[in-house]
Amino acid sequence: MPSAEIITIGTEILLGEIVDTNARYLARALRDVGIDLYRKTTVGDNAQRIAQAIQEALQRNEIIITTGGLGPTIDDPTRDAIAQSIGVQTEYHPELWDQIQARFRRFNRIPTENNKRQAFIPAGALAIENPVGTAPAFICEHGMKAIIALPGVPREMEHLFMKAVLPYLRQRYDLHGMIKARIIHTAGAGESQIDLLIGDLEELSNPTVGLAAHSGQVDVRITAKASSEVEADVLIAPIEEIVRERLKDWVYGADEESLEEIVLNHIGLKGWSITVVEAGLDGNLSRKLSTVQGAFLGGEVLTEVPTPDELEEITSNFRNARGAQVGIGVAIYPEAERQDVRVVIITPEGKDTYSRPYGGPPQNAPRWALHTSLDMLRKL
């Protein structure tokens, strides 16, 4: 099975000015067709450093995919860098220039002379027409290896990958397998607690099991390599059963299921509705619940942190005003070396209050409080 490396090109990405969504998309797409991805690299708009990154990647992998740097300006150096990395010159393709001009004409525009740079690609490369943009992509075959250059604009990159690159990869590398991942979501336990119970599973080779910790939530990833989705499911199923059995009530869902969706469905099945009062969570609890239709009747975001007694009173009054059966109030109280999260939950069955200390990075406290309070609601 071939391995791949993604090289994202752009100084604006390297400096954190924009978020790299292309690598995430490509990583999942490669996983789905069974191509191992071992490394992702970000390089600024410098031809020499890009060329060096490609040469190093060629020593490790069969497939190198670059995104970005195919525009018409001086600071779009990917074409020259790839040519340099494999020891060839760039060459002009008149048919690509015709395609670029045709693309501009469709929008009643005239390309400038620098757009002609986009019609130059490394000698011997396979050109890929770009029907959704002006930057042609290309593939350089280097022995049994391939360097694939895609535009940085996400919509263009995704279109060209699915329509041109993926069929090429399937044929060239005779791809028949796949890699499938199943994500088991947990709340209420820390990463070390989860690891203690399923650490032996993390030693497996196929499927593999790994953990991804978030504030107040831990995901268990089960990944299987197989020749078909059915075969992958067969490999994953018994491991998932063991994970669920060992982690019990900490598991709340899988894959695209969200904690807020689980909570509101649970409350709705009881015939209840819910309101929220929050302070110090940046309005995140109300926003999360508002994305799910059903039992949520609104939230009140306080600009000042109330006392615990005031939190209970405001939560009760807001619940009554909206006619909800459940009212939850959550507030974060900063202390010297920690954050204290206070939660009050009022239901037709009574009132409960909780105080939970949080000692992690202060900026993560709102997210931790969000997951902690939702986890309490799902256990009503």
N, C-alpha and C positions, 0 to 999 in steps of 0.2 A: 504494500500500500504506500503510495507516495506521501511525502511530507511537504509542507508549505510554510512560507514565511510571508508576513504582510509588512510592507514598508510604507508608512504613511508619510507623505511629503508636504511640508508647509511650515514656514516659520511661525505663522499665526497659530498653528496647532501646538508646535513645540513650546511656545510662550504661554499657552493656556488661554489665548484670546478667543478661540472657538473650540467646541467639543468635537472629538473625533468619533463620529457615529459610523463612518465607513468600515473601520476595523471590526466593530461589533457585528455589523451586517455580514461581512465576509467570513468572520470566524464561524458564525452559525451556518452560513451556506456551505462552507467547506466541511464542517462537521456532519451535515446532513448527507453528504455524498461519500463519507468515509475517508476524507483526507485529513491526516494528522496535522495539526497546527502547533508548532513548538515555540514560535517566537513572533512578537509584534514589535516593530521598531518605528520610531518617529525621527525624521531627519528634516532639518531646515532647508531652505531654498539655496543650497550650495551644491554645485555640480560635482565637485571633487568628493565631498562627504557622501553624497548620494551614491556615486560610483563605488566608493569604498564599501558602503553598506551592502550594495548588491553583490559585489565580489565575495564578501564574507558570507552572505546568505547562500550563494551558489555552492559554497563548500559544505553546507549543512543540509540543503534541501533540493528537491527536484523542481519545485514550483515556487516562484517568487512573484508576488502580486504587489504592484505599486499603485497608489492612488494619489492624484494631485500633480501639479507642476506641468500640465499639458496645455496651459493657456498660451496666449500670443505675446506675452510681455517678456522683458529681459529676465524677470525673476521667476520664470517658468522653465527650469533647467532639466526636467526629467528626460526629455528626448536625448539631449547631448550626454547626460550622465549615463544613461543606459548604453548608448553607443560606446562611450569611453570604457565602461566596465567590461565590455566583451571585445574591445579592440577593433571597432569598425567606425566608419564615418556615417553621418546622416545623409540621406538622399531625398531628393525632391520627388513627390508623387503628384503628377498633374491631376490625376483622377480625384485625389483627396482635395485639392484646391477647387476643383469643379463642385465637389460635394459641399464644401464650405460656402462657396459663393451661392449655391442653390439654396442653402439653408438661410442665408441672409436675405435672399430675394423673397422668400416666403413671408418674411416680416417687413418687406418693403425697406430694407436697409442695404447699405453698401459696405462691404468689409474694407478695413483699412489695410495698408500694406503689411503691417506687422502680423495680421491674421495669416499671412502666407507662411509664417514660421510653422504653423500647425500642420502644414502639408509635408514637412520634413520629418522622416522617421529613420531609425537606424537601418543601414543597408541590410537587405535580406529579411527584414521583418515582415510579418503578415499584418496587413492593415485591416482595421475594423472600422467600418463606417459608423458614424454617430448620428442616428436619425433624430435624436432628441436634444442635440447640442452642437456646438461648433468644433469641439476638440476630438479629433479622431483618436481612437485607441489603437494599440498594436501589440503583437506578440513576437518576441525574439526567441527562436529555438536555438539552444546552445547545447549541442549533443542531445542527450535524453532529458535535458532540463529546459524549462521555459520561463522566460521573464515576461510577465503580462502587465502592461501599463494601462491604467484606467483613469478617467477624469476624476477630479476631486469633488465635483458637484454630486451630492448623494443620489439625486434622481437619475442623472445620466449614468453614474457608476452602476447602480442597481440594474438598470435596464440592460446595459451592455453585458454585465456579468451573466444575467439570466438568459439573454437571447443569443449571445455569441461565445462567451468564455466558458460557461458551464458545458455546452455541447462539445466544445473543443477538448476540454479536460476529460470528459467521459470517453471520447474516442481515443485520444492520445494515450491515456493511461489505463484504458480498459476498466473503467470504474464500474463495479457492480455492487460493492458493499455500501454500508452506511454506518454512521455513528448516531445513536439516539440517546438523549439525556432525559431523565425523569427527575424533577425537582420536588422534594418533599419539604414543605414549610413547617417550621415549628415556632412556638412562642412560649415564653415562660421559663426557659432554661438557657443557661449560657453555653458558649462553645465548649468549654472544658467539661461540663456535665454531659453534653451530647457525646463528646469524644470518648469519655470514660465508658459509655454504654455500647458504642458501636465501633470502637477503635480497631477491633479485629477485622471488621469489614473493609476498613480503609487500606488493608494489605492486599485485597483482591486485585487480580490483573484484568479480568474481564467477566463481569462488569467492574468498573472502578467506582469507588465511593469517596467523595470528598465533602468538606464542609465550607460554607461561606457564611461568615458571621456579619450581622448587621446590628444596629442598636436595638436591643429588645427582641431580636428575631434571628434564628439560625436556619439556613437552608442546607439540606442534605442532597447532594447531587449524585445520582446513580447513572453512569454512562456505560453503554454497551456498544461494542463493535460487532456487526453481524452482516450477513449477506442480504437481509431483508428486514423490513420493519417488524414483521411477524416474529422472526427469529430474535430480534432485539428485545421485543416484548417478553418473550419466553425467558430470556436471560435476566431481565430486570425484575420480573414479577416476584420470584422467591426472595430476592434481596429486599425489595420494598416491603414484603410481608414481615420479614425479620425486623426491619427498621421500625415499622409501625408497632409491632409487638413490644419491642424494647422501649420505645419512646412514649408509647401510650398516649395520654391526654395532651402531651406537648405538641403532637401533630395536629395541625388544623386544616391542612389542605395540600394540594399539589399543583405544579405547573402554573397555569394562569389564574388559579383561584387566589383571591386576595382575602386578607384578614377582615377587612371592612365588609366584604360581600358575605363572608361566613357569618359575621356577627349580625348583620341586618336580616339575613335569612332566618337565623336562629330566633331572633326577637319576633320576626313576623309570624313564624310558625306557632308562637305562643299567643298570637292575636294581639300583641303589644305594638306600640310605637315608642319612639325615643327622641329626647332632646338633649342638647349638649351645652354646657357652660365651660369655658376654658380660659386659662390665664397662663401665659408664658410658653404656649405651644405654637405661637405664630399662626393660629387659626387652622392648623393642619388637621386636627381631629374633625372639625366641622367640614372641611373641604373633602377629606377622604370619604366620609359618610354621605356627602351630597352627591358623590359620583354613582351611587347605587340607588336605584329607584325602590320605593317601598316604604319602610317603616320610619325613616328619618323625617322628623317634623321641624328641624331647624336648629341652629346653634347660635350662641351668644359669645362673642370674643371680648373678654374684658381687657381694658387697656392698663389697668392697675391690678396687682395681685391682692386679692382679698384675704382677710384672716380666715382660718379654717371654719369658724362659725359663720362668717359672711358667705363663704363658698357654699355651705349647706343651705343657707337661707335663699340665696340667689338661684341655686339649682332647683330647689323645691318650687319657688315662685314661677320660674320660667317653665318648668314642667307643667304646672297647673294651668298657666296662661295658654299653653299650646294644646292642652288636652291630651298629653301623652301619658302612657302608663309607666314609662321608664325615664328617669332623668339622671344624667351623669355629669358630675362636676370634676374637673381636673385642674390642678394648679401646681406650678413649680416654685418652690421656695429656696432661693440660693442661700447656702450656708458657707462657712469658712472654707471647708475642704471638700464639700459635696453639694449635691442638689437634693432636696427632699421633694418627692412627688406625693401630693395629697389627692386622694380620689374618694368621692362620695357617690354612691349609687343608690337611687331610690326606686323601688318597684312596688307593685301592689302587695308584695309579700313582706315589705319592710325596708329599712334603711341600713346600709353598711358603709363604714368608712375605713379607708386603708391609708397607710403611710409607708412609702417605699424609698429607701435611700439610693441615690445614684452617684457613683464616684468616678465616672468616666469623664472624658473631655466635655466641658460645659456646653460647647456648641452642639453636641449630640444629645443633650438632655431632652429637647422637645421630641425628637424621634423616638427615644427610649420611652418617654412618657406616653407617646401615642400608642406604641405597640403594647405597652404594659396595660394601659386602660382598655384597649380593645380586647386583649386576652382575658381580662376580668369579665367583660361583657359576654364573651362567648361561652363562659362557664356558668352563666346564670341558670 
